[in-house]
Amino acid sequence: MAKQKTNKSAFRRFRISKTGKVLRRVAFSRHLRRNKSKSQLRSYKKNRLVSGKMARRVKRLVARA
């Protein structure tokens, strides 16, 4: 049976942590930043976790085996 190819768009969007959790970037952080509060902008710098079934789906797309 053929190996599953890595989905390159998902590979660029998500990272897998050392403990196996799926990390993603925060939405609304790219432009129109001057209208947003400073605390909001600081929170955009941190990565967020992908939870539940969606994390399982992302792991399957990002798998490099």
mmCIF file as Biopython writes it, N, C-alpha, C and O atoms, coordinates in Angstrom:
data_model
#
loop_
_atom_site.group_PDB
_atom_site.id
_atom_site.type_symbol
_atom_site.label_atom_id
_atom_site.label_alt_id
_atom_site.label_comp_id
_atom_site.label_asym_id
_atom_site.label_entity_id
_atom_site.label_seq_id
_atom_site.pdbx_PDB_ins_code
_atom_site.Cartn_x
_atom_site.Cartn_y
_atom_site.Cartn_z
_atom_site.occupancy
_atom_site.B_iso_or_equiv
_atom_site.auth_seq_id
_atom_site.auth_asym_id
_atom_site.pdbx_PDB_model_num
ATOM 1   N N  . MET A ? 1  ? 0.843   -1.184 0.000  1.0 0.0 1  A 1 
ATOM 2   C CA . MET A ? 1  ? 0.000   0.000  0.000  1.0 0.0 1  A 1 
ATOM 3   C C  . MET A ? 1  ? 0.888   1.247  0.000  1.0 0.0 1  A 1 
ATOM 4   O O  . MET A ? 1  ? 1.918   1.286  0.673  1.0 0.0 1  A 1 
ATOM 5   N N  . ALA A ? 2  ? 0.481   2.253  -0.755 1.0 0.0 2  A 1 
ATOM 6   C CA . ALA A ? 2  ? 1.293   3.463  -0.871 1.0 0.0 2  A 1 
ATOM 7   C C  . ALA A ? 2  ? 1.253   4.286  0.412  1.0 0.0 2  A 1 
ATOM 8   O O  . ALA A ? 2  ? 0.274   4.269  1.157  1.0 0.0 2  A 1 
ATOM 9   N N  . LYS A ? 3  ? 2.351   5.008  0.646  1.0 0.0 3  A 1 
ATOM 10  C CA . LYS A ? 3  ? 2.404   5.888  1.821  1.0 0.0 3  A 1 
ATOM 11  C C  . LYS A ? 3  ? 1.535   7.117  1.583  1.0 0.0 3  A 1 
ATOM 12  O O  . LYS A ? 3  ? 1.343   7.544  0.444  1.0 0.0 3  A 1 
ATOM 13  N N  . GLN A ? 4  ? 1.013   7.678  2.665  1.0 0.0 4  A 1 
ATOM 14  C CA . GLN A ? 4  ? 0.220   8.887  2.534  1.0 0.0 4  A 1 
ATOM 15  C C  . GLN A ? 4  ? 1.153   10.080 2.400  1.0 0.0 4  A 1 
ATOM 16  O O  . GLN A ? 4  ? 2.116   10.211 3.155  1.0 0.0 4  A 1 
ATOM 17  N N  . LYS A ? 5  ? 0.868   10.944 1.442  1.0 0.0 5  A 1 
ATOM 18  C CA . LYS A ? 5  ? 1.698   12.125 1.255  1.0 0.0 5  A 1 
ATOM 19  C C  . LYS A ? 5  ? 1.346   13.178 2.290  1.0 0.0 5  A 1 
ATOM 20  O O  . LYS A ? 5  ? 0.214   13.252 2.766  1.0 0.0 5  A 1 
ATOM 21  N N  . THR A ? 6  ? 2.338   13.989 2.630  1.0 0.0 6  A 1 
ATOM 22  C CA . THR A ? 6  ? 2.111   15.113 3.539  1.0 0.0 6  A 1 
ATOM 23  C C  . THR A ? 6  ? 1.312   16.172 2.811  1.0 0.0 6  A 1 
ATOM 24  O O  . THR A ? 6  ? 1.618   16.507 1.667  1.0 0.0 6  A 1 
ATOM 25  N N  . ASN A ? 7  ? 0.290   16.702 3.463  1.0 0.0 7  A 1 
ATOM 26  C CA . ASN A ? 7  ? -0.465  17.813 2.902  1.0 0.0 7  A 1 
ATOM 27  C C  . ASN A ? 7  ? 0.334   19.082 3.172  1.0 0.0 7  A 1 
ATOM 28  O O  . ASN A ? 7  ? 0.449   19.507 4.321  1.0 0.0 7  A 1 
ATOM 29  N N  . LYS A ? 8  ? 0.891   19.695 2.122  1.0 0.0 8  A 1 
ATOM 30  C CA . LYS A ? 8  ? 1.844   20.785 2.292  1.0 0.0 8  A 1 
ATOM 31  C C  . LYS A ? 8  ? 1.199   22.048 2.861  1.0 0.0 8  A 1 
ATOM 32  O O  . LYS A ? 8  ? 1.836   22.775 3.623  1.0 0.0 8  A 1 
ATOM 33  N N  . SER A ? 9  ? -0.050  22.316 2.503  1.0 0.0 9  A 1 
ATOM 34  C CA . SER A ? 9  ? -0.695  23.519 3.050  1.0 0.0 9  A 1 
ATOM 35  C C  . SER A ? 9  ? -0.922  23.367 4.552  1.0 0.0 9  A 1 
ATOM 36  O O  . SER A ? 9  ? -0.744  24.324 5.305  1.0 0.0 9  A 1 
ATOM 37  N N  . ALA A ? 10 ? -1.313  22.172 4.990  1.0 0.0 10 A 1 
ATOM 38  C CA . ALA A ? 10 ? -1.485  21.921 6.420  1.0 0.0 10 A 1 
ATOM 39  C C  . ALA A ? 10 ? -0.135  21.914 7.124  1.0 0.0 10 A 1 
ATOM 40  O O  . ALA A ? 10 ? -0.027  22.378 8.259  1.0 0.0 10 A 1 
ATOM 41  N N  . PHE A ? 11 ? 0.888   21.396 6.466  1.0 0.0 11 A 1 
ATOM 42  C CA . PHE A ? 11 ? 2.221   21.331 7.059  1.0 0.0 11 A 1 
ATOM 43  C C  . PHE A ? 11 ? 2.759   22.724 7.368  1.0 0.0 11 A 1 
ATOM 44  O O  . PHE A ? 11 ? 3.466   22.918 8.356  1.0 0.0 11 A 1 
ATOM 45  N N  . ARG A ? 12 ? 2.418   23.697 6.512  1.0 0.0 12 A 1 
ATOM 46  C CA . ARG A ? 12 ? 2.870   25.068 6.733  1.0 0.0 12 A 1 
ATOM 47  C C  . ARG A ? 12 ? 2.057   25.781 7.810  1.0 0.0 12 A 1 
ATOM 48  O O  . ARG A ? 12 ? 2.571   26.686 8.467  1.0 0.0 12 A 1 
ATOM 49  N N  . ARG A ? 13 ? 0.815   25.394 8.001  1.0 0.0 13 A 1 
ATOM 50  C CA . ARG A ? 13 ? -0.070  26.094 8.942  1.0 0.0 13 A 1 
ATOM 51  C C  . ARG A ? 13 ? 0.021   25.586 10.366 1.0 0.0 13 A 1 
ATOM 52  O O  . ARG A ? 13 ? -0.238  26.335 11.308 1.0 0.0 13 A 1 
ATOM 53  N N  . PHE A ? 14 ? 0.386   24.326 10.538 1.0 0.0 14 A 1 
ATOM 54  C CA . PHE A ? 14 ? 0.352   23.713 11.861 1.0 0.0 14 A 1 
ATOM 55  C C  . PHE A ? 14 ? 1.727   23.200 12.253 1.0 0.0 14 A 1 
ATOM 56  O O  . PHE A ? 14 ? 2.547   22.861 11.400 1.0 0.0 14 A 1 
ATOM 57  N N  . ARG A ? 15 ? 1.963   23.149 13.554 1.0 0.0 15 A 1 
ATOM 58  C CA . ARG A ? 15 ? 3.182   22.551 14.093 1.0 0.0 15 A 1 
ATOM 59  C C  . ARG A ? 15 ? 2.774   21.516 15.139 1.0 0.0 15 A 1 
ATOM 60  O O  . ARG A ? 15 ? 1.774   21.680 15.837 1.0 0.0 15 A 1 
ATOM 61  N N  . ILE A ? 16 ? 3.559   20.459 15.231 1.0 0.0 16 A 1 
ATOM 62  C CA . ILE A ? 16 ? 3.336   19.439 16.247 1.0 0.0 16 A 1 
ATOM 63  C C  . ILE A ? 16 ? 4.374   19.669 17.343 1.0 0.0 16 A 1 
ATOM 64  O O  . ILE A ? 16 ? 5.572   19.718 17.066 1.0 0.0 16 A 1 
ATOM 65  N N  . SER A ? 17 ? 3.913   19.809 18.588 1.0 0.0 17 A 1 
ATOM 66  C CA . SER A ? 17 ? 4.835   20.039 19.702 1.0 0.0 17 A 1 
ATOM 67  C C  . SER A ? 17 ? 5.536   18.740 20.064 1.0 0.0 17 A 1 
ATOM 68  O O  . SER A ? 17 ? 5.182   17.675 19.557 1.0 0.0 17 A 1 
ATOM 69  N N  . LYS A ? 18 ? 6.535   18.826 20.945 1.0 0.0 18 A 1 
ATOM 70  C CA . LYS A ? 18 ? 7.276   17.633 21.374 1.0 0.0 18 A 1 
ATOM 71  C C  . LYS A ? 18 ? 6.366   16.629 22.071 1.0 0.0 18 A 1 
ATOM 72  O O  . LYS A ? 18 ? 6.593   15.420 22.010 1.0 0.0 18 A 1 
ATOM 73  N N  . THR A ? 19 ? 5.332   17.146 22.735 1.0 0.0 19 A 1 
ATOM 74  C CA . THR A ? 19 ? 4.416   16.241 23.450 1.0 0.0 19 A 1 
ATOM 75  C C  . THR A ? 19 ? 3.300   15.721 22.550 1.0 0.0 19 A 1 
ATOM 76  O O  . THR A ? 19 ? 2.462   14.937 22.994 1.0 0.0 19 A 1 
ATOM 77  N N  . GLY A ? 20 ? 3.282   16.156 21.277 1.0 0.0 20 A 1 
ATOM 78  C CA . GLY A ? 20 ? 2.303   15.637 20.330 1.0 0.0 20 A 1 
ATOM 79  C C  . GLY A ? 20 ? 1.071   16.505 20.161 1.0 0.0 20 A 1 
ATOM 80  O O  . GLY A ? 20 ? 0.129   16.109 19.474 1.0 0.0 20 A 1 
ATOM 81  N N  . LYS A ? 21 ? 1.057   17.692 20.779 1.0 0.0 21 A 1 
ATOM 82  C CA . LYS A ? 21 ? -0.085  18.580 20.619 1.0 0.0 21 A 1 
ATOM 83  C C  . LYS A ? 21 ? 0.051   19.362 19.318 1.0 0.0 21 A 1 
ATOM 84  O O  . LYS A ? 21 ? 1.161   19.601 18.842 1.0 0.0 21 A 1 
ATOM 85  N N  . VAL A ? 22 ? -1.087  19.761 18.744 1.0 0.0 22 A 1 
ATOM 86  C CA . VAL A ? 22 ? -1.090  20.488 17.481 1.0 0.0 22 A 1 
ATOM 87  C C  . VAL A ? 22 ? -1.250  21.974 17.780 1.0 0.0 22 A 1 
ATOM 88  O O  . VAL A ? 22 ? -2.185  22.378 18.471 1.0 0.0 22 A 1 
ATOM 89  N N  . LEU A ? 23 ? -0.328  22.789 17.251 1.0 0.0 23 A 1 
ATOM 90  C CA . LEU A ? 23 ? -0.339  24.226 17.472 1.0 0.0 23 A 1 
ATOM 91  C C  . LEU A ? 23 ? -0.726  24.944 16.188 1.0 0.0 23 A 1 
ATOM 92  O O  . LEU A ? 23 ? -0.401  24.502 15.086 1.0 0.0 23 A 1 
ATOM 93  N N  . ARG A ? 24 ? -1.430  26.066 16.355 1.0 0.0 24 A 1 
ATOM 94  C CA . ARG A ? 24 ? -1.848  26.861 15.199 1.0 0.0 24 A 1 
ATOM 95  C C  . ARG A ? 24 ? -1.631  28.339 15.489 1.0 0.0 24 A 1 
ATOM 96  O O  . ARG A ? 24 ? -1.456  28.730 16.643 1.0 0.0 24 A 1 
ATOM 97  N N  . ARG A ? 25 ? -1.642  29.154 14.448 1.0 0.0 25 A 1 
ATOM 98  C CA . ARG A ? 25 ? -1.543  30.601 14.607 1.0 0.0 25 A 1 
ATOM 99  C C  . ARG A ? 25 ? -2.919  31.162 14.956 1.0 0.0 25 A 1 
ATOM 100 O O  . ARG A ? 25 ? -3.935  30.480 14.819 1.0 0.0 25 A 1 
ATOM 101 N N  . VAL A ? 26 ? -2.936  32.417 15.411 1.0 0.0 26 A 1 
ATOM 102 C CA . VAL A ? 26 ? -4.182  33.064 15.808 1.0 0.0 26 A 1 
ATOM 103 C C  . VAL A ? 26 ? -4.740  33.843 14.619 1.0 0.0 26 A 1 
ATOM 104 O O  . VAL A ? 26 ? -3.986  34.482 13.885 1.0 0.0 26 A 1 
ATOM 105 N N  . ALA A ? 27 ? -6.036  33.792 14.434 1.0 0.0 27 A 1 
ATOM 106 C CA . ALA A ? 27 ? -6.679  34.526 13.352 1.0 0.0 27 A 1 
ATOM 107 C C  . ALA A ? 27 ? -6.743  36.018 13.671 1.0 0.0 27 A 1 
ATOM 108 O O  . ALA A ? 27 ? -6.584  36.417 14.825 1.0 0.0 27 A 1 
ATOM 109 N N  . PHE A ? 28 ? -6.974  36.838 12.651 1.0 0.0 28 A 1 
ATOM 110 C CA . PHE A ? 28 ? -7.154  38.298 12.746 1.0 0.0 28 A 1 
ATOM 111 C C  . PHE A ? 28 ? -5.890  39.032 13.169 1.0 0.0 28 A 1 
ATOM 112 O O  . PHE A ? 28 ? -5.984  40.138 13.701 1.0 0.0 28 A 1 
ATOM 113 N N  . SER A ? 29 ? -4.713  38.458 12.950 1.0 0.0 29 A 1 
ATOM 114 C CA . SER A ? 29 ? -3.492  39.088 13.445 1.0 0.0 29 A 1 
ATOM 115 C C  . SER A ? 29 ? -2.656  39.739 12.353 1.0 0.0 29 A 1 
ATOM 116 O O  . SER A ? 29 ? -1.588  40.274 12.654 1.0 0.0 29 A 1 
ATOM 117 N N  . ARG A ? 30 ? -3.085  39.718 11.123 1.0 0.0 30 A 1 
ATOM 118 C CA . ARG A ? 30 ? -2.229  40.144 10.018 1.0 0.0 30 A 1 
ATOM 119 C C  . ARG A ? 30 ? -2.303  41.642 9.706  1.0 0.0 30 A 1 
ATOM 120 O O  . ARG A ? 30 ? -1.269  42.299 9.589  1.0 0.0 30 A 1 
ATOM 121 N N  . HIS A ? 31 ? -3.493  42.173 9.575  1.0 0.0 31 A 1 
ATOM 122 C CA . HIS A ? 31 ? -3.583  43.584 9.184  1.0 0.0 31 A 1 
ATOM 123 C C  . HIS A ? 31 ? -4.688  44.268 9.972  1.0 0.0 31 A 1 
ATOM 124 O O  . HIS A ? 31 ? -5.398  43.621 10.742 1.0 0.0 31 A 1 
ATOM 125 N N  . LEU A ? 32 ? -4.836  45.567 9.782  1.0 0.0 32 A 1 
ATOM 126 C CA . LEU A ? 32 ? -5.753  46.417 10.555 1.0 0.0 32 A 1 
ATOM 127 C C  . LEU A ? 32 ? -5.409  46.346 12.040 1.0 0.0 32 A 1 
ATOM 128 O O  . LEU A ? 32 ? -6.294  46.258 12.891 1.0 0.0 32 A 1 
ATOM 129 N N  . ARG A ? 33 ? -4.119  46.386 12.335 1.0 0.0 33 A 1 
ATOM 130 C CA . ARG A ? 33 ? -3.665  46.200 13.708 1.0 0.0 33 A 1 
ATOM 131 C C  . ARG A ? 33 ? -3.829  47.447 14.557 1.0 0.0 33 A 1 
ATOM 132 O O  . ARG A ? 33 ? -3.955  47.348 15.777 1.0 0.0 33 A 1 
ATOM 133 N N  . ARG A ? 34 ? -3.831  48.616 13.937 1.0 0.0 34 A 1 
ATOM 134 C CA . ARG A ? 34 ? -3.876  49.844 14.746 1.0 0.0 34 A 1 
ATOM 135 C C  . ARG A ? 34 ? -5.223  50.031 15.428 1.0 0.0 34 A 1 
ATOM 136 O O  . ARG A ? 34 ? -5.329  50.802 16.382 1.0 0.0 34 A 1 
ATOM 137 N N  . ASN A ? 35 ? -6.253  49.338 14.954 1.0 0.0 35 A 1 
ATOM 138 C CA . ASN A ? 35 ? -7.579  49.440 15.577 1.0 0.0 35 A 1 
ATOM 139 C C  . ASN A ? 35 ? -7.720  48.527 16.795 1.0 0.0 35 A 1 
ATOM 140 O O  . ASN A ? 35 ? -8.708  48.608 17.524 1.0 0.0 35 A 1 
ATOM 141 N N  . LYS A ? 36 ? -6.741  47.668 17.011 1.0 0.0 36 A 1 
ATOM 142 C CA . LYS A ? 36 ? -6.868  46.659 18.060 1.0 0.0 36 A 1 
ATOM 143 C C  . LYS A ? 36 ? -6.081  47.079 19.294 1.0 0.0 36 A 1 
ATOM 144 O O  . LYS A ? 36 ? -5.097  47.814 19.201 1.0 0.0 36 A 1 
ATOM 145 N N  . SER A ? 37 ? -6.529  46.601 20.446 1.0 0.0 37 A 1 
ATOM 146 C CA . SER A ? 37 ? -5.875  46.971 21.698 1.0 0.0 37 A 1 
ATOM 147 C C  . SER A ? 37 ? -4.507  46.300 21.802 1.0 0.0 37 A 1 
ATOM 148 O O  . SER A ? 37 ? -4.238  45.304 21.130 1.0 0.0 37 A 1 
ATOM 149 N N  . LYS A ? 38 ? -3.646  46.863 22.656 1.0 0.0 38 A 1 
ATOM 150 C CA . LYS A ? 38 ? -2.295  46.343 22.809 1.0 0.0 38 A 1 
ATOM 151 C C  . LYS A ? 38 ? -2.316  44.935 23.403 1.0 0.0 38 A 1 
ATOM 152 O O  . LYS A ? 38 ? -1.508  44.087 23.022 1.0 0.0 38 A 1 
ATOM 153 N N  . SER A ? 39 ? -3.234  44.686 24.331 1.0 0.0 39 A 1 
ATOM 154 C CA . SER A ? 39 ? -3.308  43.347 24.923 1.0 0.0 39 A 1 
ATOM 155 C C  . SER A ? 39 ? -3.766  42.326 23.888 1.0 0.0 39 A 1 
ATOM 156 O O  . SER A ? 39 ? -3.325  41.177 23.896 1.0 0.0 39 A 1 
ATOM 157 N N  . GLN A ? 40 ? -4.650  42.755 23.004 1.0 0.0 40 A 1 
ATOM 158 C CA . GLN A ? 40 ? -5.108  41.872 21.929 1.0 0.0 40 A 1 
ATOM 159 C C  . GLN A ? 40 ? -3.936  41.514 21.011 1.0 0.0 40 A 1 
ATOM 160 O O  . GLN A ? 40 ? -3.764  40.357 20.628 1.0 0.0 40 A 1 
ATOM 161 N N  . LEU A ? 41 ? -3.130  42.529 20.664 1.0 0.0 41 A 1 
ATOM 162 C CA . LEU A ? 41 ? -1.990  42.296 19.784 1.0 0.0 41 A 1 
ATOM 163 C C  . LEU A ? 41 ? -0.957  41.379 20.449 1.0 0.0 41 A 1 
ATOM 164 O O  . LEU A ? 41 ? -0.344  40.552 19.775 1.0 0.0 41 A 1 
ATOM 165 N N  . ARG A ? 42 ? -0.761  41.519 21.754 1.0 0.0 42 A 1 
ATOM 166 C CA . ARG A ? 42 ? 0.178   40.642 22.449 1.0 0.0 42 A 1 
ATOM 167 C C  . ARG A ? 42 ? -0.308  39.200 22.437 1.0 0.0 42 A 1 
ATOM 168 O O  . ARG A ? 42 ? 0.487   38.269 22.312 1.0 0.0 42 A 1 
ATOM 169 N N  . SER A ? 43 ? -1.616  39.024 22.568 1.0 0.0 43 A 1 
ATOM 170 C CA . SER A ? 43 ? -2.146  37.658 22.599 1.0 0.0 43 A 1 
ATOM 171 C C  . SER A ? 43 ? -2.036  36.977 21.235 1.0 0.0 43 A 1 
ATOM 172 O O  . SER A ? 43 ? -2.034  35.748 21.157 1.0 0.0 43 A 1 
ATOM 173 N N  . TYR A ? 44 ? -1.945  37.766 20.159 1.0 0.0 44 A 1 
ATOM 174 C CA . TYR A ? 44 ? -1.804  37.183 18.824 1.0 0.0 44 A 1 
ATOM 175 C C  . TYR A ? 44 ? -0.452  36.516 18.632 1.0 0.0 44 A 1 
ATOM 176 O O  . TYR A ? 44 ? -0.314  35.656 17.761 1.0 0.0 44 A 1 
ATOM 177 N N  . LYS A ? 45 ? 0.560   36.891 19.429 1.0 0.0 45 A 1 
ATOM 178 C CA . LYS A ? 45 ? 1.900   36.334 19.251 1.0 0.0 45 A 1 
ATOM 179 C C  . LYS A ? 45 ? 1.987   34.890 19.708 1.0 0.0 45 A 1 
ATOM 180 O O  . LYS A ? 45 ? 2.852   34.146 19.246 1.0 0.0 45 A 1 
ATOM 181 N N  . LYS A ? 46 ? 1.106   34.483 20.606 1.0 0.0 46 A 1 
ATOM 182 C CA . LYS A ? 46 ? 1.157   33.141 21.166 1.0 0.0 46 A 1 
ATOM 183 C C  . LYS A ? 46 ? 0.430   32.152 20.252 1.0 0.0 46 A 1 
ATOM 184 O O  . LYS A ? 46 ? -0.581  32.486 19.633 1.0 0.0 46 A 1 
ATOM 185 N N  . ASN A ? 47 ? 0.957   30.949 20.182 1.0 0.0 47 A 1 
ATOM 186 C CA . ASN A ? 47 ? 0.278   29.903 19.425 1.0 0.0 47 A 1 
ATOM 187 C C  . ASN A ? 47 ? -0.851  29.317 20.253 1.0 0.0 47 A 1 
ATOM 188 O O  . ASN A ? 47 ? -0.798  29.328 21.483 1.0 0.0 47 A 1 
ATOM 189 N N  . ARG A ? 48 ? -1.873  28.805 19.580 1.0 0.0 48 A 1 
ATOM 190 C CA . ARG A ? 48 ? -3.005  28.178 20.254 1.0 0.0 48 A 1 
ATOM 191 C C  . ARG A ? 48 ? -3.011  26.697 19.947 1.0 0.0 48 A 1 
ATOM 192 O O  . ARG A ? 48 ? -2.414  26.245 18.970 1.0 0.0 48 A 1 
ATOM 193 N N  . LEU A ? 49 ? -3.685  25.960 20.783 1.0 0.0 49 A 1 
ATOM 194 C CA . LEU A ? 49 ? -3.816  24.526 20.577 1.0 0.0 49 A 1 
ATOM 195 C C  . LEU A ? 49 ? -5.025  24.218 19.706 1.0 0.0 49 A 1 
ATOM 196 O O  . LEU A ? 49 ? -6.065  24.867 19.811 1.0 0.0 49 A 1 
ATOM 197 N N  . VAL A ? 50 ? -4.874  23.230 18.856 1.0 0.0 50 A 1 
ATOM 198 C CA . VAL A ? 50 ? -6.007  22.672 18.122 1.0 0.0 50 A 1 
ATOM 199 C C  . VAL A ? 50 ? -6.533  21.537 18.980 1.0 0.0 50 A 1 
ATOM 200 O O  . VAL A ? 50 ? -5.754  20.717 19.467 1.0 0.0 50 A 1 
ATOM 201 N N  . SER A ? 51 ? -7.841  21.477 19.172 1.0 0.0 51 A 1 
ATOM 202 C CA . SER A ? 51 ? -8.366  20.528 20.153 1.0 0.0 51 A 1 
ATOM 203 C C  . SER A ? 51 ? -9.186  19.418 19.497 1.0 0.0 51 A 1 
ATOM 204 O O  . SER A ? 51 ? -9.742  19.575 18.411 1.0 0.0 51 A 1 
ATOM 205 N N  . GLY A ? 52 ? -9.234  18.318 20.189 1.0 0.0 52 A 1 
ATOM 206 C CA . GLY A ? 52 ? -10.161 17.237 19.875 1.0 0.0 52 A 1 
ATOM 207 C C  . GLY A ? 52 ? -9.955  16.551 18.557 1.0 0.0 52 A 1 
ATOM 208 O O  . GLY A ? 52 ? -8.829  16.249 18.161 1.0 0.0 52 A 1 
ATOM 209 N N  . LYS A ? 53 ? -11.061 16.306 17.876 1.0 0.0 53 A 1 
ATOM 210 C CA . LYS A ? 53 ? -11.036 15.550 16.631 1.0 0.0 53 A 1 
ATOM 211 C C  . LYS A ? 53 ? -10.300 16.296 15.530 1.0 0.0 53 A 1 
ATOM 212 O O  . LYS A ? 53 ? -9.683  15.683 14.659 1.0 0.0 53 A 1 
ATOM 213 N N  . MET A ? 54 ? -10.368 17.626 15.573 1.0 0.0 54 A 1 
ATOM 214 C CA . MET A ? 54 ? -9.672  18.400 14.545 1.0 0.0 54 A 1 
ATOM 215 C C  . MET A ? 54 ? -8.163  18.181 14.647 1.0 0.0 54 A 1 
ATOM 216 O O  . MET A ? 54 ? -7.477  18.129 13.626 1.0 0.0 54 A 1 
ATOM 217 N N  . ALA A ? 55 ? -7.643  18.053 15.862 1.0 0.0 55 A 1 
ATOM 218 C CA . ALA A ? 55 ? -6.213  17.798 16.053 1.0 0.0 55 A 1 
ATOM 219 C C  . ALA A ? 55 ? -5.826  16.455 15.447 1.0 0.0 55 A 1 
ATOM 220 O O  . ALA A ? 55 ? -4.765  16.325 14.838 1.0 0.0 55 A 1 
ATOM 221 N N  . ARG A ? 56 ? -6.680  15.469 15.615 1.0 0.0 56 A 1 
ATOM 222 C CA . ARG A ? 56 ? -6.411  14.149 15.042 1.0 0.0 56 A 1 
ATOM 223 C C  . ARG A ? 56 ? -6.358  14.214 13.518 1.0 0.0 56 A 1 
ATOM 224 O O  . ARG A ? 56 ? -5.510  13.578 12.892 1.0 0.0 56 A 1 
ATOM 225 N N  . ARG A ? 57 ? -7.267  14.984 12.927 1.0 0.0 57 A 1 
ATOM 226 C CA . ARG A ? 57 ? -7.292  15.123 11.471 1.0 0.0 57 A 1 
ATOM 227 C C  . ARG A ? 57 ? -6.048  15.848 10.971 1.0 0.0 57 A 1 
ATOM 228 O O  . ARG A ? 57 ? -5.462  15.476 9.954  1.0 0.0 57 A 1 
ATOM 229 N N  . VAL A ? 58 ? -5.654  16.887 11.702 1.0 0.0 58 A 1 
ATOM 230 C CA . VAL A ? 58 ? -4.466  17.652 11.308 1.0 0.0 58 A 1 
ATOM 231 C C  . VAL A ? 58 ? -3.217  16.786 11.404 1.0 0.0 58 A 1 
ATOM 232 O O  . VAL A ? 58 ? -2.356  16.846 10.526 1.0 0.0 58 A 1 
ATOM 233 N N  . LYS A ? 59 ? -3.109  15.989 12.451 1.0 0.0 59 A 1 
ATOM 234 C CA . LYS A ? 59 ? -1.944  15.108 12.605 1.0 0.0 59 A 1 
ATOM 235 C C  . LYS A ? 59 ? -1.819  14.147 11.448 1.0 0.0 59 A 1 
ATOM 236 O O  . LYS A ? 59 ? -0.714  13.847 10.995 1.0 0.0 59 A 1 
ATOM 237 N N  . ARG A ? 60 ? -2.946  13.664 10.971 1.0 0.0 60 A 1 
ATOM 238 C CA . ARG A ? 60 ? -2.921  12.732 9.848  1.0 0.0 60 A 1 
ATOM 239 C C  . ARG A ? 60 ? -2.440  13.444 8.567  1.0 0.0 60 A 1 
ATOM 240 O O  . ARG A ? 60 ? -1.724  12.852 7.759  1.0 0.0 60 A 1 
ATOM 241 N N  . LEU A ? 61 ? -2.837  14.706 8.390  1.0 0.0 61 A 1 
ATOM 242 C CA . LEU A ? 61 ? -2.409  15.468 7.209  1.0 0.0 61 A 1 
ATOM 243 C C  . LEU A ? 61 ? -0.935  15.822 7.261  1.0 0.0 61 A 1 
ATOM 244 O O  . LEU A ? 61 ? -0.254  15.835 6.235  1.0 0.0 61 A 1 
ATOM 245 N N  . VAL A ? 62 ? -0.442  16.110 8.462  1.0 0.0 62 A 1 
ATOM 246 C CA . VAL A ? 62 ? 0.919   16.608 8.626  1.0 0.0 62 A 1 
ATOM 247 C C  . VAL A ? 62 ? 1.929   15.466 8.761  1.0 0.0 62 A 1 
ATOM 248 O O  . VAL A ? 62 ? 3.135   15.700 8.689  1.0 0.0 62 A 1 
ATOM 249 N N  . ALA A ? 63 ? 1.453   14.248 8.954  1.0 0.0 63 A 1 
ATOM 250 C CA . ALA A ? 63 ? 2.337   13.103 9.169  1.0 0.0 63 A 1 
ATOM 251 C C  . ALA A ? 63 ? 3.348   12.988 8.033  1.0 0.0 63 A 1 
ATOM 252 O O  . ALA A ? 63 ? 3.002   13.126 6.859  1.0 0.0 63 A 1 
ATOM 253 N N  . ARG A ? 64 ? 4.608   12.733 8.403  1.0 0.0 64 A 1 
ATOM 254 C CA . ARG A ? 64 ? 5.665   12.645 7.389  1.0 0.0 64 A 1 
ATOM 255 C C  . ARG A ? 64 ? 6.201   11.234 7.302  1.0 0.0 64 A 1 
ATOM 256 O O  . ARG A ? 64 ? 7.416   11.038 7.285  1.0 0.0 64 A 1 
ATOM 257 N N  . ALA A ? 65 ? 5.337   10.258 7.247  1.0 0.0 65 A 1 
ATOM 258 C CA . ALA A ? 65 ? 5.819   8.871  7.212  1.0 0.0 65 A 1 
ATOM 259 C C  . ALA A ? 65 ? 5.494   8.226  5.877  1.0 0.0 65 A 1 
ATOM 260 O O  . ALA A ? 65 ? 5.820   7.060  5.659  1.0 0.0 65 A 1 
#
